[in-house]
Amino acid sequence: MTSPTISLSLVDTDPAELAVDAIVIGVHSQPGERVGDLVGTLLLASGAESIAAAFDGKLTETLALLGATGGPGEVIKLATLGTVTAPVIAAVGLGPEPTGAAPAPEILRRAAGAAVRALAGSTRVALALPLPDDADAPAALRAVSEGGLLGGYRFAGYKTRPQPARREPVAEVLVAVPDAGDAAAAAEVARAQAVANAVRFSRDWVNAAPNELSPPAFADSVASAARAAGLEVEVLDEVALREGGYGGITAVGQGSQAPPRLVRISYTPAGGGTGKRVALVGKGITFDSGGVSIKPSQGMWEMKADMAGAAAVAAAMLAVAELAPAVPVTAYVPMAENMPSGTAYRPGDVITMFNGKRVEVLNTDAEGRMILGDAIARACVDGCDYLLETSTLTGGQVVALGKKVAGVMGTPELCERVRTAGEAVGEPTWPMPLPEDVRKGMDSEVADISQVNAGMDRAGHMLQGGVFLREFVTEEVAWAHIDIAGPGYHSGEPTGYWTKGGTGVPVRTLLHLIEDIARQG
């Protein structure tokens, strides 16, 4: 089941005269003393001037009486009763007015997302949010456009009966700008549409029921989408994986009746592009029971999202095909279902990986690093200068950094570029170390390396995962491992442009990095 697409376009008509179902304006909070039942005042953000004039200067007072505070992400809807063409105004909070600058892009992104989500049931929505007219304009327009599209996302689901109280998501988002014919603005909107469509694919895959998205089905879906985008695709089935020496992928997948896959997706720019080559790797465990080292049952249903890294990487490639950066990009997406059975791999097994290293298995629930090790090794054999891998790898990431900040480990310079890219797009990451004492504790008496550090148990669990993956990266490759165990899936109430379920993290970070590498190497 897939989500409906949302169209995006620019418009330079006076917002007060737009023939849409609702207009979104921004309001800032203004701290102040209590006056009657009100505390402080509201300040309309730029872009809402004509709307305010239509209300004879009483718009902020009316919004305040309705409970508006201007807090970030707060949405207050008001019937216009003919004062402007649109029947509804939605005022979204932007927080305190920034000093000498427009609101930060992430504030605008979250505000646009919250507003469009709150306006479900409307068909056409216009965003008249503040857009600066200086060097910050492209970033602001990109943020508003992306936020509106991402906030309007809704997974179609599997319900068999109509839901009378369930309002349909917005179908069309218009962004109010001074000049709708501006080429640079049009390019930003086109990019936002491509990026949001990729995030939609990622979210749809993550939100799919695991019985609907087994490794073969996931591989077929990814391959079909990639081929439709004009990308080169190779799919290795269980026979090819076994014959090719992909011991990690084969071992993890052998406990399930649904056999494993490895999908390789290639993009080559016109003329060959720059001299740099980028590899993307994403973990695709379509369901993780823990295998023989079975997980507790509480919350296990969320393990359908253990393929969020693979979904992000595959989706990013769809956007790469459309954005056409001047750098070759190849994605490696290993897929398996980690199940307990008579054929499942066991603690104590020794597995020969694609690069020839032998791994002693101590915990079958540390399966992600096994399939990623094979995929990373294959990427290095094929040749790459930068390797970006992302995965819902460890619960330790959530313990250390929470549900919204990803951990990043690897080559320090590339990790810093990941951090900068994540900050720019609103997908924060934090660099973590790869201590040698953690690696020393993974020495095995019977193999080249143990799968986990038994002496540490779950201490430094995120670091153990990164240290293990480093074993499969060749020395000349700059690499970064992005652990999205928390940010990859949102189990709470919708917020900003995140809906419940798959988030699409870190699709936008990967795309930002690829474009940066295309520009700077």
N, C-alpha and C positions, 0 to 999 in steps of 0.2 A: 504494500500500500504506500503510495507516495503523496507528498503534500502538494497543494495547488501552487502554481507559480504566481508571482505578483509582478505586475508591470511597473516600470519606473520611467518618469519623463520630467522634463523641465517646463516651467511655465513662467511667463513674465507679466501676466495679467494682474491687475490690482487684486490683492487677496480678498478685499471686500466684495469684489464682483465675480469671484470664481464660482462657476456652476459645479460645485462638488457637494458631497454629503456632509462633509465636516472640514473645518480649517483648524490646524494646530498652531497655536502661538506659544511663545515662551514667556514665563514670568519669573522674576527674581525675588527672593526674600529680602526684606529690609527690616532688620531688627529695630525695635523701638519700644516705647512705653505702652502700657495697656490703656486703651481708649474704649470704654464700655466693655463689650465681650471680645474685642479684638486686641491682639498683641502685635505690634509692628505694622508695617505696611507692605504692599506689593508694588513692584516696579515692572512695567511691561518691557520685555526685551525688544530689541530692534526687529523690524519685520512686521510688527503688529500695529504700526501707526494708523493705517487707514481703518483698521478694525476698531481701534480706540476712538477715532473720530466719529465713526458711525454710532457709537454709544454715548456721544456727547461727554466724553471724559469720565463716565461713571463705570467703566468696565472693571477696573481694579477693585473698586468699592463693592461691586456686585459679586465678584469672585471671592473676595474676602468674606462676605456674608455667607457664601456657600461653603466656607471652610478652607479655602485655598491658603496655603502658607508659603508657596514658592519652593518648598523642599524638593531636592533632587528626585525626579521620577514621579512625583505626585501628579495626578491627572484629574482635573475638575472639568466636567462638561456643562455647557450652558446653552439652552435654546435661544436662538437669536430673534425669533418672532418677527422676522422680516427686516431687521436692522441692516443685515448684509444678505447677500444672495444665498450663502450656505445656511442650512437650517440649524447647524450645531457648531459651536466653538469649543475646542478642547484646549484648555490652558495647562501646559506641562511645566512643572517646576524645574528651574535651572540652578537653584541654590543662590547664594549671595552674588550680587553683581560683581564681576571681575574688575580689578583696578586697571584701567588703561588697556584692556584687551578684550577680545571676544571670549566666550566660554571655551574651555578646553575641548578638543575634539571628542574625547571620551564622554564628557558630560552631554554634548549634543547627540552623540550616538545612542546613549542610554535613554535620553529624553525622547528622541524620535521613536525608538523601539517601544517604550512604554506607552506612548500616545497611540501609535498605530494598533498595538495589541488591544488597548482599551476601547478602540473604535470598531472592534469586530461587529459585524452587522451592517456596516457601511460599505458601499461599493467603491467610491472614489474619495480619497482623502488628500488634502493639500497640506504641505508642511511649510509654514511661514515662520521658520525659526531664524535666529540671528546668523547672518553670514557676513564676515568681514570683507572689506574691499582691498585688502593688502596681501602680503605674501602668504598669510595664513588661510586665504580663501579656499584654495584647493583642498586642504586637509579638512576644513570645516564642511565643505560641500560633500566630500567623500564620507565623512562621519554621519551627516544627516541622512544621506542616501542609503548607506549601509544599514544604519540603525532602523530606518523605516521598513526596509525589506526584511531584515532579520527579526524584528519585533513582530511582524505580521505572520511569521511562520506558524503553521499548525500541521502536525502529522495527521494524516487522514484516518489512521486507526483501523479497527476491525469490527466496529459496531454493525449489527445487521438491521437495526431499526433506526428511523429518523429520530433525532434528539430535538424536540421542540424548543428547549431552552438554550440550545447550542447555537450561537450566532456564527454565521459564516465569516471567515477572515476577510480582511480588506483585499480587493482584487487589483486596485490601481492606486499608486502613490505618485503624487505630483509634488515637485519641489519648487517653491517660489524663489526665483532669482531675478536680478535686475535685467539680464539679457539672456533669453532662452536660446538665442542663436550663437552664443559665444562658443567657439570651438573647444577651448580648454575645459569649459564647464561640461559640454557634451561628452568629452572624453572621460571626465571623472564619473559621470553618470553611467556611461557604458561599462567602465571598469567596475563600479559598484554593483551593477546588475550581474556581471560575470562572476564576481566574487561571491555575492549572495546566493546565486544559483548553485555554486560549488558547495557552499555551507549547507544549503538545503539538501543536496545529495548526501552529504556526510551525516546530517541529522536523521534523514530518512533511513539510512542504513543502520545507524545506531539504534533507532527506535523500533526497528522491525523485530517481530517476535523471533526468538532463536530457532523455533521449528520451521519458520519460513525462510530463514537465512543460514542454512548449513554452509560449510565451506564450499561445496560445489555450487550451490545456489548463489552465494556471495561472489564467487569467482565469475560466474556467468553474468551476473548483474554488472559487476565492475567492468568486465571485458566488453560487454555490449555498450555501456555508456562511453568507454574510452574509444572504441572503434567508431562510434557515431560522431565523436569529437575529432576524428581524423588522426588518432594516435596509433602507434604500432603496439600490438599486444601479443604476448606469449603467455600461455597457461600451461604449467606443468602439473600433471595429475599424479596420483599416488605411485604409479608405476615409474614415471619419469623421475620423480623425487627419489625413489628408492635406488633406481639405477644411477642417478646423478650424484649420489653420496650425500644427500641432504638428511643426515641422520637425526638432527634435532627436530625438524618438521615432521619427519616420518614417525619418530618415537612418540611425540605428543599426540599426533593424530591417530595412532593405531588403536587407541581404546574406543574409538567411536565408529559406528556403522557408516557415518558420513565421512568419507576420506579427505585428507588434507589437499591443499593446493598451494601453488606459488604463482602469483600473477606478476608479470614484468611488463611495465608500460613505458614506452619511449617517446620522447619529443625531441625533434631535431629542428632548430630554427633554419629559416631560409639562409643559404650561404654558409651554413655550419655554425654561425654565431662566434662567440668569443672563444679563447683558448681554454677556458675553465669548463669543467663538467660537474654537474650536481647530481647526487643520488639521494633519493628519498626512500626511507624504509619505515613501514608501519606495522605494528602488531595486530594480527587478525584472528584472535581467539573468539570464535563466534558464540561460544558459551564455555564458561570455566567453572566446572564443578569442583576443581581442585584435583581431580583424578583420584588415585588411590589415597593420596593425602587429602581427603575430602574436606571441603570447607564447612563451617557451621551453616545450618539452613537459613538462619535469620538474614534477610537481605540478599540471599543468593540470586533472586530474580534479576537484580541489577547486573549480574555477570553476563547478561546478554550484551552489555556495553563494553565488554573486554576487547572488542575489535574497533574501538573508537580511533585508535592510532591508524589502523589500516584504512578506515573510512575517511579520515582526514587526508591521508596521503593520496588515496585514489581520487578524492574530490578535488584536491589541489591540482592534480594533473589535468582535470577537465578545464579548470580556469587557465592553467598554463597554455593549453591548446588555443584558447580564445585570446589571451593577452599577448601571446607570442613574444616572450622575452628573448633576447639575443644570447641565450646560453642553453646548451643541451641539458635536458633533465630526464633522468630515468628513475622510475619508481619500482620498488621491490616489495610486494605485498604477500607475506606468508600467511596462510589461513589454516586453522585447525580447530577442532572441537575437543576440549580436554575432559574426557569422561572416564569413570571407573568401569572396568569390565575385565573379563578373562584375558583379553589381549592388550590391556593397558600397560604402559611402561611403569616401572616400579622404582621405589627407593632402593639404591644399591646397584641399579643398572649402570653400565658404562656405555656411553653413546659416542660414536665417532662422527664428528661434525663435518661440514662441507670443506673446511680448511684443513682437515686431518687431525685436529686436536681431539683428544678423548676426554670426555666429561663424566665425572662420577655424579650420578643423580642422588641427592639426599632428600629432596622434597618435590613431589610431582606437581605441587601447586606453584612452583617457580618455573612454570612452563613457558612463559612469555620470552624469557631470555634464551630459551633453547631454540625457538623458531626464529627469533631475531638474529641469533648468532649465525645461523645458516644464511639468512638473507643479507646480512652485513658482509659476510665473507664473499658471497657471490658478487655483490656490488663492487667490492674492492678488486676482485679478479677481473671483472669487466672493465674497470678503470674509472676513477672519479677523483676530483680534487677536493670537493666538499661532500660530506655525508651527513644528512640530517635525518635522524631517526626519532620517532615519537611513539609512545605506548602508554597504556594504562598499566604500568609495570608493577608498582609496589604500593601496598597500603602505607608504607613508611613515608611516601610523599605526602599523603594526607595528614599523617601525624605531625610531620615537620612543618609543612607549609599551608595546610588547610585545603579548602575546596576550590579556591579560585586562583591560586598561584602555583604554576608548574615549576618543577625542579629541572635544572639543566646542568649537565655534566659533559666533559669532553675536553677538546682543545680550548685553552683559555680565551684566545682571541675570537674564535668562532662563537663560544658561549656568550661573550660580551655582545657580539652582533645579534645573537638570538635575543638577549635581554633587551637590547635597544629596539629591535623590531617588535617584540612583544609589547613594550611600553608604547610604541607608536600606534599600534592597532587596538590596544585595549585587551591584550592577552598576556598579562604579566608573568614573568618567569624570574627565578632566582638561582644564581650559580651556586652549585654545591661541589665539595671536594671529592677526590678519588684517592683516599688515603692508602699508603702502601701497607699499613698494618692490616687493613681490611683484606687486601689481596693475599697477604701472607697467610691469613687464617683460612684461605680457600685452597691452599696446597692440599693435594690428595695423595694418599699413600699408594693408590692403585691406578690413578689416571693423571692426566696433565693438570687438571683443575677440578675442584668440586664446584657444584652448581651454586651452593650457598656457603656462607661462613658459619659452620655449625657451632663454633665457640661463641659467636655473638648472638646466636638465635635471631631474634627480630631487631636487635639493636643495629642502628645504621642500615636498615633494610634497603632504603633507597640507594645508599652508596654501594651496597653489595651488588645490586643490579647493574649500576654503572660500571663498576670495576670488572664484572664478568663480561659485559659487552665490549669493553676495551680490548679484550683478548682477540677479537675477531676483526679489528680495524688495523690495516697495514700502516706502517710508520709514516708514509708520505701523505696520508689522507688527513685533512682537517675534519673533525667530526664533532657532532653534538647529539647527545641523547636527551630528549625532552619527555619527562615523566608527567603524564597528564591524568594520573589516577583520580585526582579530585576534579580538575576543571573539565575533563572530557564528558562528564555526565552530571546534570543538575537535577537532584531529586527533590528540591524544595519548591516553594511557590515561584511563579514567573517573576522575573525582575529585569528591568532594563530591556535589552534585546534578547535576553535568555528566556526561553520557554522551558517547561519541565521536560526533562529527557536529554537527548544528545544536544551538545552545545555547538559542535563544529570546531572547537578548539583542537589544534592550532592551525587550521587552514589558512587564516589570514596572516599569521606570523610566517608560515612557510612561503606564501606568495610574496610578502614584503621582502623576505630574505633573498628569494630567487631574483626578484627585480633589482635588488641592491647589488647582488653578485654580477648580474648582467651589466650594470652600470660601472661598477668599480673593480670587479674581479675579486 
